[in-house]
Amino acid sequence: MPKVTLDKGKCINCKTCISICPMGVYAEEGDSVKVVHEAECIACMGCVGACPVEAITVEE
């Protein structure tokens, strides 16, 4: 199972990862984005490439 890490220090809460993820791994909680369904990640790497501040890493 892939390990998804979202660096809160870099994240600007643009929500691009939420919109691009086909598996619903990310969600908005309050005023921030969180990894909520890590087990659903298929390591497509779409979120990694789409994040404008390189706040996401996915390790297989």
Secondary structure as GFF3:
##gff-version 3
##sequence-region A 1 60
A	DSSP	beta_strand	3	6	.	.	.	ID=ss1
A	DSSP	alpha_helix	16	20	.	.	.	ID=ss2
A	DSSP	beta_strand	26	29	.	.	.	ID=ss3
A	DSSP	beta_strand	32	35	.	.	.	ID=ss4
A	DSSP	three_ten_helix	38	40	.	.	.	ID=ss5
A	DSSP	alpha_helix	46	50	.	.	.	ID=ss6
A	DSSP	beta_strand	56	59	.	.	.	ID=ss7
###
